[in-house]
Amino acid sequence: MHRLQTNDLELGATEAVQQHLSRNVVAGKPVSQRKLDFEHARPRWLRECMAEATGVFFYVFPGIAAITSFYINAAQPNPTAFGSIFQIGWGFAIGIAFAIITCASTSGGHFNPAITICFAVWQGFPWRKVPYYIFSQIFGAFIAGMLLMAMYWPEIQEFKAATLAAGKPLVFNGGPASILCTFPNPNQTNLGYLFLTEFFVDSYIGIVIWACLDPANPFVSAAGAPFAIGLAYATMVWGFADISISTNLARDLGTRIVAAIFFGGEAFSYMNYSWIAILVNVPATLFATGYYEFLMRDSLSKIGKGHAVHEDGEEGLQRHITRTGMIETGAANMLRDRQENGSSDEYGLGKQSDHIE
């Protein structure tokens, strides 16, 4: 207790809120040189891969666990006590928020192959990183599916036996395989409708993600973005889960591989649907983010907040502002004076982008 002075807070979760408190939080033990050397020696690519895999695991596992609870208890007298689409939506939403909070500072927090590709197309994310980011994301979903099968094994086996005893297959919407990945309803024989639903849902989520990540957007804080993105996902689950949606290539493909291992290859061939669940997410998200980039992006505000610079530096930005007449001559002179005095200006021209890869 000698470490604590009057009004000091003990070391723990209080570390996260030091900036909001006037009271002092007692310091932890000093960081050793050995620890710094170890952290410096860790391969950057390995940390990013594991962060992406862990993030997808955090997002997928609570969602499919909620689905499992919902399906295996459907025959209970009060099945809503064990789950519902509302609960499933919250499982995915909070999982996404926790994934971003836990892993985004290490890898950038993509957790979706389509988002990774969009960052490469629109924001300059290195294309050489795209393949191993996507592999890591699929791997994270695969591990989530495998762990779910292990934790629910007795219940899933009982569910499987009851399904077979009723003369039903293992692969259909509501069957054992559907605890892991999406399958269409028997009456959804028109793949065009399934494509349209998936495209709309993925586009909706993609626009919300891009808006939340826009540093020029004044309506979303860094602390609120994980929950806003999660709620966008949950909203689509609540509205469209009953008519078959996937929303994420990694989430679907990783768990669909697990479904094929335990319930047969029909997990990929059932009603010729799997290509929609796996692939539509990419063009839909590209469309959504392109829509935002072309019609809603305000790059000048992004530069003004210090999150980007003009490709031609300060001179290029001055030419743009003067040519477009976005500020009066007096403001232009003030900008020039600030530059000559070596001080930072309101557009944050000397700052570098804080984008985390």
C-alpha positions as CSV (number, residue, x, y, z in Angstrom):
1,M,0.0,0.0,0.0
2,H,3.0,2.3,0.3
3,R,2.8,2.9,-3.5
4,L,-0.5,4.7,-3.2
5,Q,-0.9,8.3,-2.2
6,T,-4.1,10.0,-1.2
7,N,-6.6,9.9,-4.1
8,D,-4.4,7.7,-6.2
9,L,-6.3,5.0,-8.2
10,E,-4.9,1.4,-8.3
11,L,-3.4,0.1,-11.5
12,G,-5.9,-1.7,-13.7
13,A,-8.7,-0.6,-16.0
14,T,-8.0,2.9,-14.7
15,E,-5.1,3.1,-17.1
16,A,-7.5,3.5,-20.0
17,V,-9.2,6.5,-18.5
18,Q,-6.2,8.5,-17.2
19,Q,-6.8,11.3,-19.8
20,H,-10.3,11.8,-18.4
21,L,-9.4,11.8,-14.7
22,S,-7.8,14.4,-12.5
23,R,-6.7,11.8,-9.9
24,N,-3.4,10.1,-10.4
25,V,-3.2,6.4,-11.4
26,V,-0.3,4.7,-9.7
27,A,2.4,3.7,-12.2
28,G,3.1,0.1,-13.2
29,K,6.5,-1.5,-13.1
30,P,9.1,0.0,-15.4
31,V,9.3,-1.4,-18.9
32,S,12.4,-3.6,-19.2
33,Q,14.8,-3.4,-22.1
34,R,14.3,-7.1,-22.6
35,K,10.6,-6.5,-23.2
36,L,11.4,-3.7,-25.6
37,D,13.9,-5.8,-27.5
38,F,11.4,-8.6,-27.8
39,E,8.6,-6.4,-29.1
40,H,10.9,-4.8,-31.6
41,A,12.0,-8.2,-32.9
42,R,8.5,-9.4,-33.6
43,P,7.8,-9.6,-37.3
44,R,5.4,-6.9,-38.4
45,W,3.7,-9.2,-40.9
46,L,3.1,-11.8,-38.3
47,R,1.5,-9.3,-35.8
48,E,-0.8,-8.0,-38.6
49,C,-1.8,-11.5,-39.7
50,M,-2.6,-12.6,-36.1
51,A,-4.4,-9.4,-35.4
52,E,-6.7,-9.9,-38.4
53,A,-7.3,-13.5,-37.6
54,T,-8.0,-12.7,-33.9
55,G,-10.3,-9.8,-34.9
56,V,-12.4,-12.0,-37.3
57,F,-12.5,-14.7,-34.6
58,F,-13.8,-12.1,-32.1
59,Y,-16.5,-11.0,-34.6
60,V,-17.6,-14.4,-35.9
61,F,-17.5,-16.5,-32.7
62,P,-20.2,-14.7,-30.7
63,G,-22.4,-14.4,-33.7
64,I,-22.3,-18.1,-34.7
65,A,-22.6,-19.1,-31.0
66,A,-25.8,-17.1,-30.8
67,I,-27.0,-18.8,-34.0
68,T,-26.2,-22.2,-32.5
69,S,-28.1,-21.5,-29.3
70,F,-31.1,-20.4,-31.4
71,Y,-31.2,-23.5,-33.6
72,I,-30.4,-26.3,-31.2
73,N,-33.0,-25.0,-28.7
74,A,-35.7,-24.4,-31.3
75,A,-37.7,-27.4,-30.1
76,Q,-37.7,-26.2,-26.5
77,P,-41.1,-25.1,-25.0
78,N,-39.8,-21.5,-24.8
79,P,-37.2,-21.2,-27.6
80,T,-37.0,-17.4,-27.5
81,A,-35.4,-17.8,-24.0
82,F,-32.3,-19.3,-25.8
83,G,-32.1,-17.0,-28.8
84,S,-33.6,-15.0,-31.5
85,I,-32.6,-13.0,-34.6
86,F,-32.4,-10.0,-32.3
87,Q,-29.9,-11.7,-30.1
88,I,-27.9,-12.9,-33.1
89,G,-27.7,-9.4,-34.4
90,W,-26.3,-8.2,-31.1
91,G,-23.9,-11.1,-30.9
92,F,-22.3,-10.0,-34.2
93,A,-22.5,-6.3,-33.4
94,I,-20.7,-6.5,-30.1
95,G,-18.3,-9.0,-31.5
96,I,-17.4,-6.5,-34.3
97,A,-16.9,-3.7,-31.7
98,F,-14.7,-5.8,-29.5
99,A,-12.7,-7.0,-32.6
100,I,-12.0,-3.3,-33.6
101,I,-11.2,-2.3,-30.0
102,T,-8.9,-5.3,-29.5
103,C,-7.0,-5.6,-32.8
104,A,-7.4,-2.6,-35.0
105,S,-4.4,-0.7,-33.5
106,T,-2.2,-3.5,-34.7
107,S,-3.4,-4.4,-38.2
108,G,-5.8,-1.5,-39.1
109,G,-8.9,-3.6,-38.3
110,H,-10.1,-4.7,-41.7
111,F,-11.6,-8.1,-40.7
112,N,-13.2,-8.4,-44.2
113,P,-11.5,-9.2,-47.5
114,A,-13.7,-6.7,-49.3
115,I,-12.6,-3.9,-46.9
116,T,-9.0,-4.9,-47.4
117,I,-9.4,-4.7,-51.2
118,C,-11.2,-1.3,-50.8
119,F,-8.4,0.1,-48.7
120,A,-6.0,-1.0,-51.5
121,V,-8.1,0.6,-54.2
122,W,-9.0,3.9,-52.6
123,Q,-6.6,4.5,-49.7
124,G,-3.2,3.2,-50.9
125,F,-3.1,0.1,-48.7
126,P,-0.2,-2.0,-50.1
127,W,-1.4,-4.6,-52.5
128,R,1.4,-7.0,-51.4
129,K,-0.3,-7.2,-48.0
130,V,-3.7,-8.0,-49.4
131,P,-3.2,-11.8,-49.9
132,Y,-2.0,-12.5,-46.4
133,Y,-4.6,-10.3,-44.8
134,I,-7.4,-12.2,-46.6
135,F,-5.9,-15.5,-45.7
136,S,-5.6,-14.5,-42.0
137,Q,-9.3,-13.3,-42.1
138,I,-10.5,-16.6,-43.5
139,F,-8.3,-18.5,-41.0
140,G,-9.8,-16.6,-38.1
141,A,-13.4,-17.5,-39.1
142,F,-12.3,-21.1,-39.6
143,I,-10.9,-21.3,-36.1
144,A,-14.1,-19.8,-34.8
145,G,-16.1,-22.5,-36.5
146,M,-13.9,-25.3,-35.3
147,L,-13.9,-24.0,-31.7
148,L,-17.7,-23.7,-31.8
149,M,-18.0,-27.3,-33.0
150,A,-15.8,-28.4,-30.1
151,M,-17.7,-26.5,-27.4
152,Y,-21.1,-27.5,-28.6
153,W,-20.2,-31.0,-29.8
154,P,-22.7,-33.0,-27.6
155,E,-25.6,-30.7,-28.4
156,I,-24.7,-30.5,-32.1
157,Q,-24.5,-34.3,-32.3
158,E,-27.9,-34.6,-30.7
159,F,-29.3,-32.0,-33.1
160,K,-27.8,-33.9,-36.0
161,A,-29.2,-37.2,-34.9
162,A,-32.7,-35.7,-34.4
163,T,-32.5,-34.1,-37.9
164,L,-31.6,-37.4,-39.5
165,A,-34.2,-39.3,-37.6
166,A,-36.8,-36.9,-39.0
167,G,-35.7,-37.8,-42.5
168,K,-34.2,-34.4,-43.2
169,P,-30.7,-33.6,-44.7
170,L,-28.0,-32.0,-42.7
171,V,-27.6,-29.1,-45.1
172,F,-30.5,-26.7,-45.3
173,N,-31.6,-23.5,-43.7
174,G,-32.3,-24.4,-40.1
175,G,-30.4,-27.6,-40.2
176,P,-27.1,-28.5,-38.4
177,A,-24.9,-27.1,-41.1
178,S,-26.6,-23.7,-40.9
179,I,-25.2,-23.0,-37.5
180,L,-22.0,-22.2,-39.2
181,C,-22.9,-20.5,-42.5
182,T,-25.8,-19.3,-44.5
183,F,-28.2,-21.4,-46.7
184,P,-31.2,-20.1,-48.6
185,N,-34.8,-21.0,-47.7
186,P,-36.3,-23.8,-49.8
187,N,-38.5,-21.3,-51.6
188,Q,-35.6,-19.0,-52.6
189,T,-34.9,-20.7,-55.9
190,N,-34.3,-17.4,-57.8
191,L,-30.6,-16.7,-57.4
192,G,-31.2,-13.2,-58.8
193,Y,-33.2,-12.2,-55.7
194,L,-30.5,-13.7,-53.4
195,F,-27.8,-11.8,-55.3
196,L,-29.8,-8.5,-55.0
197,T,-30.4,-9.0,-51.3
198,E,-26.7,-9.7,-50.6
199,F,-25.5,-6.9,-52.8
200,F,-27.8,-4.3,-51.0
201,V,-26.9,-5.5,-47.5
202,D,-23.2,-5.5,-48.2
203,S,-23.4,-2.1,-49.8
204,Y,-25.3,-0.6,-46.9
205,I,-22.7,-1.9,-44.4
206,G,-19.9,-0.7,-46.7
207,I,-21.1,2.9,-46.8
208,V,-21.5,3.0,-43.1
209,I,-18.0,1.6,-42.5
210,W,-16.5,4.1,-44.9
211,A,-18.4,7.0,-43.3
212,C,-17.3,5.9,-39.8
213,L,-13.7,5.7,-40.9
214,D,-13.7,9.2,-42.6
215,P,-11.6,11.5,-40.4
216,A,-13.5,14.5,-41.8
217,N,-16.8,13.1,-40.5
218,P,-17.7,15.2,-37.4
219,F,-20.5,12.8,-36.3
220,V,-18.4,9.8,-35.4
221,S,-15.8,9.7,-32.7
222,A,-12.9,7.2,-32.5
223,A,-14.6,5.7,-29.5
224,G,-18.0,5.4,-31.1
225,A,-16.9,4.1,-34.5
226,P,-16.6,0.4,-33.4
227,F,-20.1,0.4,-32.1
228,A,-21.6,2.3,-35.0
229,I,-20.1,-0.2,-37.4
230,G,-21.3,-3.1,-35.3
231,L,-24.8,-1.7,-35.2
232,A,-24.8,-1.3,-39.0
233,Y,-24.2,-5.0,-39.2
234,A,-26.8,-5.8,-36.6
235,T,-29.4,-3.7,-38.5
236,M,-29.0,-5.8,-41.6
237,V,-29.2,-9.0,-39.6
238,W,-32.4,-7.9,-38.0
239,G,-33.9,-6.9,-41.4
240,F,-32.7,-9.6,-43.7
241,A,-31.3,-12.6,-41.9
242,D,-34.6,-14.4,-42.5
243,I,-34.0,-14.3,-46.3
244,S,-30.4,-15.3,-46.3
245,I,-27.4,-13.0,-46.0
246,S,-23.7,-13.6,-45.6
247,T,-22.1,-10.0,-45.4
248,N,-18.5,-11.1,-45.3
249,L,-16.4,-13.4,-47.5
250,A,-14.1,-14.5,-44.6
251,R,-16.9,-15.0,-42.2
252,D,-18.8,-17.2,-44.7
253,L,-15.9,-19.1,-46.4
254,G,-14.0,-19.9,-43.2
255,T,-17.1,-21.4,-41.4
256,R,-18.4,-23.0,-44.6
257,I,-15.2,-25.0,-44.8
258,V,-15.9,-26.2,-41.3
259,A,-19.4,-27.1,-42.3
260,A,-18.1,-29.1,-45.3
261,I,-15.7,-31.0,-42.9
262,F,-18.5,-32.0,-40.5
263,F,-21.6,-32.1,-42.6
264,G,-20.4,-32.8,-46.1
265,G,-19.5,-31.1,-49.4
266,E,-23.1,-30.1,-50.0
267,A,-22.3,-27.1,-47.8
268,F,-20.8,-25.6,-51.0
269,S,-23.2,-27.0,-53.6
270,Y,-26.6,-26.6,-51.9
271,M,-28.9,-24.7,-54.3
272,N,-25.8,-23.3,-56.0
273,Y,-25.9,-20.5,-53.4
274,S,-22.4,-20.5,-51.9
275,W,-20.8,-18.3,-54.6
276,I,-23.3,-15.6,-53.8
277,A,-22.5,-15.8,-50.1
278,I,-18.7,-15.8,-50.7
279,L,-18.1,-13.5,-53.6
280,V,-20.8,-10.9,-53.8
281,N,-19.4,-9.1,-50.8
282,V,-16.4,-7.8,-52.8
283,P,-18.1,-6.0,-55.7
284,A,-20.9,-4.7,-53.4
285,T,-18.4,-3.2,-51.0
286,L,-16.4,-1.8,-53.8
287,F,-19.5,-0.2,-55.2
288,A,-20.5,1.2,-51.8
289,T,-17.1,2.7,-51.0
290,G,-16.8,4.0,-54.5
291,Y,-20.1,5.7,-54.1
292,Y,-18.8,7.4,-50.9
293,E,-15.5,8.3,-52.5
294,F,-17.0,9.9,-55.6
295,L,-20.0,11.6,-54.0
296,M,-19.4,12.2,-50.3
297,R,-15.7,12.3,-49.6
298,D,-14.4,15.7,-48.5
299,S,-10.6,15.5,-49.0
300,L,-10.0,19.1,-48.2
301,S,-11.5,18.7,-44.8
302,K,-9.4,15.6,-44.4
303,I,-6.3,17.6,-45.1
304,G,-7.6,20.3,-42.8
305,K,-7.8,17.9,-39.9
306,G,-4.2,16.8,-40.5
307,H,-5.1,13.3,-41.7
308,A,-3.7,13.7,-45.2
309,V,-1.5,16.0,-47.3
310,H,-1.8,17.3,-50.9
311,E,0.3,15.2,-53.3
312,D,2.2,18.4,-54.3
313,G,2.6,19.6,-50.8
314,E,1.7,23.1,-49.5
315,E,2.1,24.8,-52.8
316,G,-0.3,22.4,-54.5
317,L,-2.9,23.0,-51.8
318,Q,-2.5,26.8,-52.1
319,R,-3.0,26.6,-55.9
320,H,-6.1,24.5,-55.4
321,I,-7.6,26.9,-52.9
322,T,-6.8,29.9,-54.9
323,R,-8.1,28.4,-58.2
324,T,-11.4,27.2,-56.6
325,G,-11.9,30.4,-54.7
326,M,-12.7,28.4,-51.5
327,I,-11.0,31.1,-49.3
328,E,-10.8,34.9,-49.7
329,T,-7.5,36.6,-50.6
330,G,-7.0,37.7,-47.1
331,A,-7.2,34.1,-45.8
332,A,-4.8,33.1,-48.6
333,N,-2.3,35.8,-47.4
334,M,-2.7,34.5,-43.9
335,L,-1.9,31.0,-45.1
336,R,1.2,32.3,-46.9
337,D,2.3,34.3,-43.8
338,R,2.0,31.2,-41.6
339,Q,4.1,29.2,-44.1
340,E,6.8,31.8,-44.1
341,N,6.9,32.0,-40.3
342,G,7.2,28.2,-40.2
343,S,4.1,27.7,-38.1
344,S,1.4,25.2,-38.7
345,D,-1.7,26.4,-40.5
346,E,-5.3,25.5,-40.2
347,Y,-5.0,22.9,-42.9
348,G,-2.4,20.9,-41.1
349,L,-0.2,20.7,-44.2
350,G,2.9,19.6,-42.4
351,K,1.2,16.6,-40.8
352,Q,1.3,13.1,-42.1
353,S,-1.6,10.7,-42.5
354,D,-2.4,8.8,-39.4
355,H,-3.8,5.8,-41.2
356,I,-2.8,2.6,-39.5
357,E,-2.1,-0.4,-41.8
